[in-house]
Amino acid sequence: MKGRIWGSRGSIASPGQDTKRYGGNTSCIELRPPGGDVVILDAGTGIRELGVRLVREGAERMFLLLTHLHVDHLEGLGMFEPIWRPQTELHIWGPASPLASLRERIATYFSPPLFPVHLSEVPATIEYHDASEAEWEIDGARFASTAIIHPGPTVGYRIESGGRCVAYLTDHEPALGADLQHDASRWISGFGLAHRANLLIHDCQYTVEEYRGGRVGWGHSSTEQVADFARRAEVDRLMLFHHDPMHPDDLLDRMRDDVAERWGVDGDRTVLAAEGAELSV
Amino acid sequence: MAEAPDQRNLILILARAFASQLATAVYLLDSEGTIIYYNEAAERLVGRPFIEGMGAKAEDWMGRGRPLDEEGREVPIESLPLGRTMLKREAAYGVTMFRTADGEYRRIENVTFPLFAHTDDFVGVFALAWLQEENRR
């Protein structure tokens, strides 16, 4: 599988001199399974630029996998050029809530005062698929999703193709539900999705000090927790994702070093997600 | 998916994390009625530590306590709050005489409720139990 990072920042877009190297756009990753279809992970502000390129390519069918509907994962959808073209066929997977369908939840964003145009006025054909607990196939690639720990309905994804596997668990706080070092793996949120992935893309929003200093329960992981999670899940490579908007590039470098040291593997197995970086799994 | 390991539903993971912090005895059952966790307060009540993988069916496990009503008559499992919640998937309350860790029968209050994940997926039962006040003194 090939791919590209279009946005790796968490919480709010953060352009500026201090975030140039890893980028300021919020969550969005493009994946291309061997069949050539376009799979998009999350619709943060990074999806805007991806949309421009897809229109230029003439892509008409695409698949968007939303982990959840917090604004930093959805806010780019209104400026995703393909949805304003009637020939576009967009399939959206994401978690429903116990009370509202995925479409109804997305429509909340496409409503005044948050957005001037209603979802019903979007010319593209959009199909909605509940990804709360599901497995499906697109173009020869296998997809699975399960609910993971984060405030509100949230899922992680596992994508398998050609014997290779990517797991995407952004916005995830597994330490809230288990002792990551000692509990049986079946009790660890997201473990089944991440297990032995060739590439795990995982939340790493906080330093250990930040997490312990008042961010427990906010739905994100510290460097210590993501290192423990990667070790337990026996992944090949780890990509740190959902960078805190207040973290400058130099601090992210130190966080990466901290994760690699705690995980205890070769440093090149831990990388920071950087806007514009190409993926190959 | 290849190599998918056994994984608890997120609702059960969160319920166990919550129960592990409570001073009240809590038993957690999966949708098949197997006890998959009980907390420290529950261990004290029954006098046995919880060991994962040794999970017994609730009906076997409850039977060991030989539950009685307040007149000393045996109570079938399906009439206990836990049994009612498993069968009917609705909340239940009751007071029952149970044999506790010291072998004595004591009055135990039970509140049980079903756990539904997502829309209608029944994933287990959360059962609270505590000794009634006169037994604590």
Interface residues (C-beta under 8 A of the other chain):
Chain A: A96 P98 S132 E133 E135 R142 A144 T146 A147 I148 I149 P153 R158 E160 C165 L176 G177 A178 A184 S185 R186 W187 I188 S189 F191 G192 H195 R196
Chain B: M1 A2 E3 A4 P5 D6 Q7 R8 N9 L10 I11 I13 L14 R16 A17 E52 F116 A117 H118 T119 D121
